[in-house]
Structures are given as structure tokens and as C-alpha cells.
Amino acid sequence: MYSHQTKDLFQLQSEQIDMKVDMAASKAMDRVISLITDLKNEMHELRHDMNLGFAALDKRVVAIETRLGIIGEKRKRIYDRAIDYLFKVGYATSTFILSYLAYLMLQLHLVH
């Protein structure tokens, strides 16, 4: 009789231990799932913040590139004007020199 009661008691204790292990494992799994969900949310927020940061950075880069393009365009126009001016000055100077030489040759021709 005691043997039968001992067996029942042992079986009840085993079932109780199994239930406690199941509860502990279930709580641990719930905590892991909760941590994974929190991490997933944080990663989503971080990705969103990074996208906003990259968008702002992209706007800055476009503004800088635009500004540099404008500066480069201004420099090119100044360079083109300087080359044009130098060409005109050279053309006028050579025309003046050739005209003066023609005048001198005419004077020399008239003197002889």
C-alpha cells in the first residue's frame, strides 16, 4: 500500500516538475520573442532615421554639386571672356602694327 502511494507521490512530483520546467521555458521563450520584437522595432526605427539622414545628406550633396557647377560655370565664362579679350587685343595690336608698317613702307616708297 505504501509502495502504491509512493509511486503516486513520485508521479505527482514528476508532473509538477515537468509543469514548472514547461512554465519556465515558456516564460523564457516569451522573453526571447519580446526581445526579438523590440530589436526588430529598434532596427526599423534606426533604418528610418538613417534613411532620413541619407536623404538630408543627399540634399546637401546636390546643393554642393549645384553650387560647384555654378562656380565652375562662372569660372568658365570668365576664362572664355579673358581669352576672347586677349584675342581681340592681339588682333587689334597686330592690325595696328601691320598698318604702321604699311604706313612706314609707303613713306619710304614716297621718299625714294
Backbone hydrogen bonds in HBPLUS format (Angstrom, degrees):
<---DONOR---> <-ACCEPTOR-->    atom                        ^
c    i                          cat <-CA-CA->   ^        H-A-AA   ^      H-
h    n   atom  resd res      DA  || num        DHA   H-A  angle D-A-AA Bond
n    s   type  num  typ     dist DA aas  dist angle  dist       angle   num
A0005-GLN N   A0001-MET O   3.15 MM   4  6.46 158.7  2.19 149.0 154.3     1
A0006-THR N   A0002-TYR O   2.83 MM   4  5.96 153.2  1.90 146.3 154.1     2
A0007-LYS N   A0003-SER O   3.00 MM   4  6.16 153.6  2.07 140.8 147.6     3
A0008-ASP N   A0004-HIS O   3.03 MM   4  6.30 157.7  2.08 145.0 150.7     4
A0009-LEU N   A0005-GLN O   2.83 MM   4  6.01 158.8  1.87 148.8 154.9     5
A0010-PHE N   A0006-THR O   2.83 MM   4  5.98 160.1  1.87 148.5 154.1     6
A0011-GLN N   A0007-LYS O   2.88 MM   4  6.06 155.9  1.94 146.6 153.5     7
A0012-LEU N   A0008-ASP O   2.87 MM   4  6.10 155.5  1.93 147.1 153.7     8
A0013-GLN N   A0009-LEU O   2.89 MM   4  6.13 157.9  1.94 149.3 155.4     9
A0014-SER N   A0010-PHE O   2.87 MM   4  6.09 156.0  1.93 146.4 153.5    10
A0015-GLU N   A0011-GLN O   2.94 MM   4  6.15 157.9  1.99 147.5 153.3    11
A0016-GLN N   A0012-LEU O   2.88 MM   4  6.06 152.9  1.95 144.3 152.3    12
A0017-ILE N   A0013-GLN O   2.87 MM   4  6.11 160.0  1.91 151.1 156.0    13
A0018-ASP N   A0014-SER O   2.89 MM   4  6.10 159.0  1.94 147.0 153.3    14
A0019-MET N   A0015-GLU O   2.86 MM   4  6.09 154.9  1.92 145.4 152.3    15
A0020-LYS N   A0016-GLN O   2.93 MM   4  6.20 155.6  1.99 148.5 155.0    16
A0021-VAL N   A0017-ILE O   2.86 MM   4  6.10 159.0  1.91 152.3 158.1    17
A0022-ASP N   A0018-ASP O   2.84 MM   4  6.05 159.7  1.88 148.1 154.2    18
A0023-MET N   A0019-MET O   2.87 MM   4  6.07 156.6  1.92 146.8 153.2    19
A0024-ALA N   A0020-LYS O   2.87 MM   4  6.04 162.4  1.90 148.6 153.7    20
A0025-ALA N   A0021-VAL O   2.81 MM   4  5.96 162.9  1.84 151.6 156.9    21
A0026-SER N   A0022-ASP O   2.81 MM   4  5.92 153.9  1.88 143.7 151.7    22
A0027-LYS N   A0023-MET O   2.87 MM   4  6.09 161.1  1.90 150.8 155.3    23
A0028-ALA N   A0024-ALA O   2.88 MM   4  6.10 158.2  1.93 147.4 153.9    24
A0029-MET N   A0025-ALA O   2.84 MM   4  6.05 157.9  1.89 148.7 154.8    25
A0030-ASP N   A0026-SER O   2.86 MM   4  6.10 155.5  1.92 147.2 154.4    26
A0031-ARG N   A0027-LYS O   2.89 MM   4  6.17 155.4  1.95 148.2 154.6    27
A0032-VAL N   A0028-ALA O   2.91 MM   4  6.18 157.1  1.96 148.1 154.6    28
A0033-ILE N   A0029-MET O   2.83 MM   4  6.05 164.3  1.86 153.2 157.5    29
A0034-SER N   A0030-ASP O   2.86 MM   4  6.02 154.7  1.93 144.1 151.7    30
A0035-LEU N   A0031-ARG O   2.83 MM   4  6.06 157.6  1.88 148.8 154.8    31
A0036-ILE N   A0032-VAL O   2.85 MM   4  6.08 156.7  1.90 150.8 157.4    32
A0037-THR N   A0033-ILE O   2.90 MM   4  6.11 157.7  1.95 147.3 153.4    33
A0038-ASP N   A0034-SER O   2.87 MM   4  6.13 161.3  1.91 150.1 155.3    34
A0039-LEU N   A0035-LEU O   2.85 MM   4  6.02 161.0  1.88 148.0 153.6    35
A0040-LYS N   A0036-ILE O   2.84 MM   4  6.02 154.2  1.91 146.0 153.5    36
A0041-ASN N   A0037-THR O   2.93 MM   4  6.19 157.0  1.98 149.3 155.1    37
A0042-GLU N   A0038-ASP O   2.87 MM   4  6.15 159.8  1.91 151.1 157.0    38
A0043-MET N   A0039-LEU O   2.86 MM   4  6.06 157.1  1.91 148.7 155.1    39
A0044-HIS N   A0040-LYS O   2.94 MM   4  6.17 151.6  2.02 144.3 152.2    40
A0045-GLU N   A0041-ASN O   2.90 MM   4  6.20 161.0  1.94 151.8 156.6    41
A0046-LEU N   A0042-GLU O   2.82 MM   4  6.02 158.9  1.86 149.0 155.4    42
A0047-ARG N   A0043-MET O   2.83 MM   4  6.00 158.8  1.88 146.9 152.7    43
A0048-HIS N   A0044-HIS O   2.91 MM   4  6.14 156.2  1.97 146.2 153.1    44
A0049-ASP N   A0045-GLU O   2.83 MM   4  6.11 161.4  1.86 151.7 156.6    45
A0050-MET N   A0046-LEU O   2.77 MM   4  5.99 156.0  1.83 150.1 157.3    46
A0051-ASN N   A0047-ARG O   2.86 MM   4  6.06 154.3  1.92 146.9 154.0    47
A0052-LEU N   A0048-HIS O   2.97 MM   4  6.28 154.5  2.03 148.4 155.3    48
A0053-GLY N   A0049-ASP O   2.84 MM   4  6.10 156.3  1.90 145.5 152.8    49
A0054-PHE N   A0050-MET O   2.73 MM   4  5.97 158.3  1.77 152.2 158.0    50
A0055-ALA N   A0051-ASN O   2.85 MM   4  5.99 148.6  1.94 141.2 150.3    51
A0056-ALA N   A0052-LEU O   2.95 MM   4  6.21 158.4  1.99 149.1 154.3    52
A0057-LEU N   A0053-GLY O   2.85 MM   4  6.06 157.4  1.91 146.2 153.4    53
A0058-ASP N   A0054-PHE O   2.70 MM   4  5.81 152.4  1.78 143.8 151.9    54
A0059-LYS N   A0055-ALA O   2.94 MM   4  6.21 152.8  2.02 144.3 151.1    55
A0060-ARG N   A0056-ALA O   2.98 MM   4  6.30 155.1  2.05 146.2 152.9    56
A0061-VAL N   A0057-LEU O   2.87 MM   4  6.15 159.7  1.91 151.9 157.4    57
A0062-VAL N   A0058-ASP O   2.92 MM   4  6.15 160.2  1.96 149.0 154.4    58
A0063-ALA N   A0059-LYS O   2.89 MM   4  6.13 157.5  1.95 147.1 153.6    59
A0064-ILE N   A0060-ARG O   2.81 MM   4  6.07 159.2  1.85 152.6 158.4    60
A0065-GLU N   A0061-VAL O   2.77 MM   4  5.97 165.9  1.78 153.6 158.0    61
A0066-THR N   A0062-VAL O   2.82 MM   4  5.95 156.1  1.87 147.1 154.1    62
A0067-ARG N   A0063-ALA O   2.85 MM   4  6.03 160.9  1.89 146.5 152.1    63
A0068-LEU N   A0064-ILE O   2.76 MM   4  5.99 164.2  1.79 155.3 159.8    64
A0069-GLY N   A0065-GLU O   2.83 MM   4  5.96 148.1  1.93 141.0 150.5    65
A0070-ILE N   A0066-THR O   2.90 MM   4  6.19 151.9  1.98 148.5 155.8    66
A0071-ILE N   A0067-ARG O   2.87 MM   4  6.16 161.8  1.91 152.0 157.2    67
A0072-GLY N   A0068-LEU O   2.74 MM   4  5.88 162.2  1.78 147.5 153.1    68
A0073-GLU N   A0069-GLY O   2.81 MM   4  5.94 149.7  1.90 140.9 149.8    69
A0074-LYS N   A0070-ILE O   2.87 MM   4  6.13 155.7  1.93 148.9 155.1    70
A0075-ARG N   A0071-ILE O   2.90 MM   4  6.18 162.1  1.93 152.8 157.6    71
A0076-LYS N   A0072-GLY O   2.91 MM   4  6.10 153.5  1.98 143.7 151.2    72
A0077-ARG N   A0073-GLU O   2.92 MM   4  6.19 157.2  1.97 148.1 154.1    73
A0078-ILE N   A0074-LYS O   2.91 MM   4  6.17 162.0  1.94 153.1 158.0    74
A0079-TYR N   A0075-ARG O   2.81 MM   4  5.99 161.4  1.85 149.2 154.9    75
A0080-ASP N   A0076-LYS O   2.78 MM   4  5.97 161.7  1.81 150.3 155.6    76
A0081-ARG N   A0077-ARG O   2.85 MM   4  6.06 156.9  1.91 148.1 154.5    77
A0082-ALA N   A0078-ILE O   2.84 MM   4  6.06 157.2  1.89 149.2 155.9    78
A0083-ILE N   A0079-TYR O   2.91 MM   4  6.16 163.1  1.94 154.0 158.1    79
A0084-ASP N   A0080-ASP O   2.90 MM   4  6.05 159.0  1.95 145.3 151.8    80
A0085-TYR N   A0081-ARG O   2.77 MM   4  5.96 160.2  1.81 151.3 156.7    81
A0086-LEU N   A0082-ALA O   2.85 MM   4  6.05 163.8  1.88 150.9 155.5    82
A0087-PHE N   A0083-ILE O   2.88 MM   4  6.07 156.3  1.93 147.6 154.4    83
A0088-LYS N   A0084-ASP O   2.93 MM   4  6.20 159.6  1.97 148.6 154.1    84
A0089-VAL N   A0085-TYR O   2.82 MM   4  6.08 160.8  1.86 154.5 160.0    85
A0090-GLY N   A0086-LEU O   2.81 MM   4  5.97 163.1  1.84 149.0 154.1    86
A0091-TYR N   A0087-PHE O   2.79 MM   4  5.98 156.8  1.84 148.3 155.4    87
A0092-ALA N   A0088-LYS O   2.84 MM   4  6.00 162.2  1.87 148.9 153.9    88
A0093-THR N   A0089-VAL O   2.81 MM   4  5.95 160.3  1.85 150.4 156.4    89
A0094-SER N   A0090-GLY O   2.88 MM   4  6.00 167.2  1.89 149.1 152.9    90
A0095-THR N   A0091-TYR O   2.93 MM   4  6.03 154.1  2.00 144.5 152.2    91
A0096-PHE N   A0092-ALA O   2.88 MM   4  6.06 156.7  1.93 146.1 152.6    92
A0097-ILE N   A0093-THR O   2.85 MM   4  6.09 163.6  1.88 154.3 158.7    93
A0098-LEU N   A0094-SER O   2.86 MM   4  5.98 165.3  1.88 147.8 152.2    94
A0099-SER N   A0095-THR O   2.84 MM   4  5.93 153.5  1.91 143.6 151.8    95
A0100-TYR N   A0096-PHE O   2.84 MM   4  6.03 157.2  1.90 148.5 155.0    96
A0101-LEU N   A0097-ILE O   2.84 MM   4  6.09 158.5  1.89 150.3 156.4    97
A0102-ALA N   A0098-LEU O   2.89 MM   4  6.06 155.1  1.95 143.9 150.9    98
A0103-TYR N   A0099-SER O   2.87 MM   4  6.11 152.4  1.95 144.7 152.7    99
A0104-LEU N   A0100-TYR O   2.83 MM   4  6.12 158.1  1.87 150.0 155.8   100
A0105-MET N   A0101-LEU O   2.89 MM   4  6.09 159.6  1.93 149.2 154.7   101
A0106-LEU N   A0102-ALA O   2.88 MM   4  6.06 150.4  1.97 143.1 151.7   102
A0107-GLN N   A0103-TYR O   2.87 MM   4  6.14 153.1  1.94 147.8 155.5   103
A0108-LEU N   A0104-LEU O   2.84 MM   4  6.09 158.5  1.88 149.7 155.8   104
A0109-HIS N   A0105-MET O   2.85 MM   4  5.97 149.9  1.94 142.1 150.6   105
A0110-LEU N   A0106-LEU O   2.89 MM   4  6.08 150.0  1.99 143.5 151.5   106
A0111-VAL N   A0107-GLN O   2.96 MM   4  6.12 144.2  2.09 144.1 153.6   107
A0112-HIS N   A0108-LEU O   3.31 MM   4  6.49 153.5  2.39 143.7 148.4   108
